[in-house]
Amino acid sequence: MDNKNHIEILLEKYFEGMTSIEEEKMLRDYFQQGNIPESLEIYRPMFAFFNQEISKESSVISVIGKSETVIQQTAKKQKKNLIIIRWVTTGIAACFLIFAGITLLNKQEEKLFAHSRIYINGEKYTDIETIRSGTINTLNDLFEGNEEIFSAQIDALDSFIDE
C-alpha cells in the first residue's frame, strides 16, 4: 500500500471520527510537506489550520504553566516575607517590653529608696549611689572585723536613740 492510499484511508477514518491522536498527527504532518497529490490538495488548508491552532493551544498551555509557576513562587516569597515580618515585629515588641520593664524597675527602685538615707561621719546623705557605696563599704569593713568600725556604728545608732 502506497502512501497516498494510506492517507486516503486515514482521511476516511478521520471524517468518521475514528482516528487516534497519533493518526491525526500523521495527517497534519503529511499535509505540511511539499509534494501532495492534487486530489488531496484540498485538505492542506484544513490541516494547516489545525496545526496552527494546536501550536497556539500548546503555547497557551505553556504560558499558563509558566504563570502557575510564577504564582507559586510569588506565594512562597510572600509567605517567607510574612514569616520575616512576624519575627521582626515580635523582636520589636520584645525589645519594647524589656525597655518598659527596665524603666518600671528603675522607677520602683527610686520609689523604694526615696526615703532612704545614710549617715557618714555624722552627715546625712539621701543620694542612692552614695547610699549604695556607703553600705558596701560598711559591709566590707564589718567582714574585715575592724573593732573601731563596730564601735563607731554602735555610737551612731545610740545617737539616734537619744534624739
Salt bridges, closest charged atoms under 4 A:
GLU8 OE2 - LYS4 NZ 3.92
GLU23 OE2 - LYS13 NZ 2.78
ASP29 OD2 - LYS25 NZ 2.98
GLU41 OE2 - ARG44 NE 2.55
GLU53 OE2 - LYS56 NZ 3.61
GLU109 OE2 - ARG132 NH2 2.38
GLU129 OE2 - ARG132 NH1 2.98
